[in-house]
Amino acid sequence: MTVHTEPATLAPLDERGRAALFTDARTANTFAPVPVTDEELREVYDLAKMGPSAANLQPLRVLFVRTPEAKEELAGHMSEGNRAKTRSAPAVAVLAWDTRFHEHVPTVFPIRPEMQDALEADPGMREGMGRFSATLQIGTFILAVRAAGLAAGPMAGFDAAGIDAAFFGDGRWRTLLVVNIGHPGAGAWFDRLPRLDAEAAVAWA
């Protein structure tokens, strides 16, 4: 592993980049009937995989749901308020964590291959690390969707066990979040709700 010792100056995003990822970005609730290509979805994943995870173990897994049949199956496991959005989105990502993510330790963290055996022997540590790091990666995934010029609609209202049974029958992947992906349609945005200012949310030590 190469250790870089030279100081680096990081360039900030320009206003256009900040707007795309943060200040103008919104959760989409409707989608235009414009296809999202396989290449666009691969670009999303290739951006998202560069984000941080504990020991670079990358437990996040992504199922892109594209066909009408698969979307209808998925919609049946969504809460009522999320079904229409799921059906209308050109693509839907089911974001899950891989309960056997440690099998990739020799590839993704080759300086500590013994971690594979340690995680195999400790299911509790494996689940804690897997869920935490996959959740961290989910935040990066949503930013990657926006960076690829698409709108994201993350949703927490679903039957995770039902989705797992329908799509991950071997029990290895377990659902954490569902994200609609596409180009925003008419009336896609609700009015932006207030954000807490720094005085309410930031402390200094």
Backbone torsions as a table, in degrees:
resi	resn	phi	psi	omega
1	MET	NA	130.4	179.4
2	THR	-84.3	129.3	176.2
3	VAL	-104.7	119.4	-178.8
4	HIS	-89.8	120.9	-175.5
5	THR	-105.9	-14.2	-178.8
6	GLU	-73.9	138.9	177.3
7	PRO	-64.5	147.6	-179.2
8	ALA	-125.2	145.1	173.7
9	THR	-109.0	118.8	-177.8
10	LEU	-91.8	133.9	-179.7
11	ALA	-84.8	130.8	177.1
12	PRO	-71.9	153.8	172.4
13	LEU	-63.2	145.4	173.7
14	ASP	-75.6	177.0	-175.5
15	GLU	-62.9	-34.1	178.6
16	ARG	-64.9	-43.0	178.5
17	GLY	-65.6	-42.1	178.8
18	ARG	-64.3	-38.2	178.9
19	ALA	-65.8	-42.4	-178.1
20	ALA	-64.7	-36.9	-176.0
21	LEU	-92.7	-28.9	-169.8
22	PHE	-132.3	-71.3	-163.9
23	THR	-69.7	-32.7	177.2
24	ASP	-102.5	-7.6	-175.2
25	ALA	-73.6	141.0	-177.7
26	ARG	-139.8	158.1	171.6
27	THR	-77.0	121.6	-177.9
28	ALA	-83.0	137.3	178.4
29	ASN	-113.7	-13.6	171.5
30	THR	-134.6	157.4	-176.2
31	PHE	-133.5	141.3	176.4
32	ALA	-73.3	152.0	179.1
33	PRO	-77.3	56.3	179.8
34	VAL	-114.4	124.3	-177.0
35	PRO	-63.1	151.7	169.0
36	VAL	-109.6	125.1	-172.5
37	THR	-83.4	162.5	173.8
38	ASP	-59.3	-38.6	-179.2
39	GLU	-63.4	-39.9	178.0
40	GLU	-64.4	-40.9	-179.1
41	LEU	-70.1	-36.0	175.2
42	ARG	-64.9	-37.6	177.4
43	GLU	-62.3	-40.4	176.7
44	VAL	-58.6	-49.5	-179.3
45	TYR	-64.0	-41.0	-177.6
46	ASP	-65.3	-28.9	172.7
47	LEU	-75.0	-46.2	-174.7
48	ALA	-64.0	-34.1	-175.8
49	LYS	-67.4	-14.4	-179.0
50	MET	-82.5	-6.0	-179.9
51	GLY	-74.8	172.5	-175.9
52	PRO	-78.1	150.6	168.9
53	SER	-153.6	155.9	-177.2
54	ALA	-58.7	125.9	178.7
55	ALA	54.3	24.5	178.8
56	ASN	59.9	28.9	-171.5
57	LEU	-83.2	-14.6	167.6
58	GLN	48.7	62.6	-178.9
59	PRO	-78.4	-7.6	-178.8
60	LEU	-67.7	135.8	173.0
61	ARG	-126.4	148.8	-173.7
62	VAL	-127.2	125.5	169.0
63	LEU	-107.5	116.2	174.7
64	PHE	-90.1	117.9	-178.8
65	VAL	-97.2	119.5	-171.6
66	ARG	-122.9	-40.9	-170.9
67	THR	-75.3	152.3	177.1
68	PRO	-57.3	-38.1	-178.9
69	GLU	-65.8	-44.1	-179.4
70	ALA	-68.8	-38.3	178.0
71	LYS	-65.4	-37.0	177.9
72	GLU	-66.3	-40.6	175.9
73	GLU	-61.1	-44.8	179.2
74	LEU	-64.7	-42.8	-178.6
75	ALA	-58.4	-32.0	178.7
76	GLY	-65.3	-16.3	179.1
77	HIS	-105.4	3.3	177.7
78	MET	-92.2	155.4	174.3
79	SER	-66.2	158.2	-172.6
80	GLU	-54.8	-40.0	-177.9
81	GLY	-70.7	-12.9	-178.3
82	ASN	-105.4	-6.2	-172.5
83	ARG	-68.0	-45.9	-177.8
84	ALA	-63.1	-40.3	179.1
85	LYS	-63.5	-41.3	-179.7
86	THR	-64.9	-40.0	180.0
87	ARG	-68.2	-33.4	-173.2
88	SER	-87.3	-19.3	-177.6
89	ALA	-69.3	135.8	178.1
90	PRO	-60.5	-33.3	177.1
91	ALA	-143.3	148.3	176.9
92	VAL	-130.7	130.0	177.6
93	ALA	-101.3	122.9	168.6
94	VAL	-93.9	115.4	-176.9
95	LEU	-98.9	124.9	-172.5
96	ALA	-134.3	166.8	170.8
97	TRP	-112.6	145.4	-176.9
98	ASP	-90.9	115.8	-177.9
99	THR	-68.5	-11.8	178.4
100	ARG	-114.6	28.7	-177.1
101	PHE	-58.5	-26.8	-176.3
102	HIS	-67.8	-14.8	177.2
103	GLU	-64.8	-17.3	-180.0
104	HIS	-95.3	4.5	-179.3
105	VAL	-50.6	-48.2	-178.1
106	PRO	-58.4	-27.0	179.8
107	THR	-84.3	-46.2	-170.3
108	VAL	-94.3	-17.3	178.5
109	PHE	-140.7	62.6	-171.2
110	PRO	-65.1	-16.2	179.6
111	ILE	-75.9	-14.1	179.3
112	ARG	-135.6	62.1	-177.2
113	PRO	-62.7	-22.4	180.0
114	GLU	-66.0	-14.8	176.7
115	MET	-60.7	-28.9	179.9
116	GLN	-60.3	-46.2	-180.0
117	ASP	-68.7	-38.7	-179.9
118	ALA	-63.1	-42.0	-179.9
119	LEU	-73.2	-33.1	175.6
120	GLU	-62.0	-36.4	-175.8
121	ALA	-82.4	-10.6	-174.0
122	ASP	-131.4	84.2	-178.2
123	PRO	-59.3	-33.9	180.0
124	GLY	-65.5	-45.1	177.1
125	MET	-64.2	-39.2	-179.7
126	ARG	-62.5	-44.4	-179.8
127	GLU	-67.5	-43.1	179.9
128	GLY	-61.5	-46.1	-179.9
129	MET	-67.9	-40.7	-177.9
130	GLY	-65.4	-48.2	-179.0
131	ARG	-65.7	-42.4	-178.2
132	PHE	-64.3	-49.4	-176.3
133	SER	-69.0	-37.5	177.7
134	ALA	-63.8	-38.6	177.5
135	THR	-64.4	-40.3	175.1
136	LEU	-60.9	-42.4	178.9
137	GLN	-65.7	-30.2	179.0
138	ILE	-61.0	-41.6	176.8
139	GLY	-58.1	-43.1	177.6
140	THR	-64.8	-38.0	179.9
141	PHE	-59.8	-44.7	-179.9
142	ILE	-62.4	-41.4	176.2
143	LEU	-64.3	-35.8	178.8
144	ALA	-65.6	-38.1	175.5
145	VAL	-58.4	-47.1	-179.5
146	ARG	-65.4	-40.6	-179.5
147	ALA	-64.3	-26.6	178.5
148	ALA	-83.7	5.1	177.7
149	GLY	82.1	23.9	179.6
150	LEU	-119.4	165.7	176.9
151	ALA	-103.5	143.3	179.4
152	ALA	-113.5	142.1	175.7
153	GLY	-128.5	80.3	-179.3
154	PRO	-69.0	141.3	-176.6
155	MET	-137.9	137.2	177.2
156	ALA	-108.3	-3.6	-177.3
157	GLY	-89.3	93.3	-179.1
158	PHE	-162.7	164.9	175.6
159	ASP	-94.7	97.2	-174.9
160	ALA	-61.3	-41.9	-179.9
161	ALA	-63.1	-37.7	178.4
162	GLY	-66.1	-42.4	177.6
163	ILE	-63.8	-43.9	-179.9
164	ASP	-60.6	-43.2	-179.2
165	ALA	-66.3	-36.6	-177.0
166	ALA	-75.3	-37.0	-171.4
167	PHE	-115.6	-24.0	-176.3
168	PHE	-124.0	62.6	-171.2
169	GLY	-61.2	-24.6	-179.3
170	ASP	-80.1	-5.2	176.5
171	GLY	79.7	3.7	-175.6
172	ARG	-77.6	-43.2	177.8
173	TRP	-94.5	142.4	180.0
174	ARG	-132.2	128.3	-170.5
175	THR	-68.8	137.1	175.1
176	LEU	-117.4	-37.9	-175.7
177	LEU	-156.2	152.4	174.6
178	VAL	-118.5	133.7	-175.7
179	VAL	-130.0	117.9	171.6
180	ASN	-75.6	143.3	-176.1
181	ILE	-135.4	134.7	176.1
182	GLY	171.0	-164.9	174.2
183	HIS	-96.6	136.3	-173.9
184	PRO	-61.9	141.2	177.3
185	GLY	-98.0	-168.2	179.2
186	ALA	-64.8	135.0	178.5
187	GLY	62.2	35.0	-174.8
188	ALA	-68.9	-27.6	-170.7
189	TRP	-109.0	137.5	163.9
190	PHE	-80.5	162.2	172.4
191	ASP	-58.4	138.4	-180.0
192	ARG	-65.9	129.6	178.4
193	LEU	-83.9	159.1	-176.6
194	PRO	-62.7	149.0	172.0
195	ARG	-107.9	149.0	175.5
196	LEU	-68.6	140.0	175.1
197	ASP	-84.7	172.0	-174.0
198	ALA	-62.3	-32.1	-178.6
199	GLU	-62.6	-29.0	-178.9
200	ALA	-90.9	-19.0	-169.2
201	ALA	-126.1	-6.3	-174.7
202	VAL	-120.9	133.7	173.5
203	ALA	-118.0	159.7	-178.6
204	TRP	-127.8	140.4	178.7
205	ALA	-133.0	NA	NA
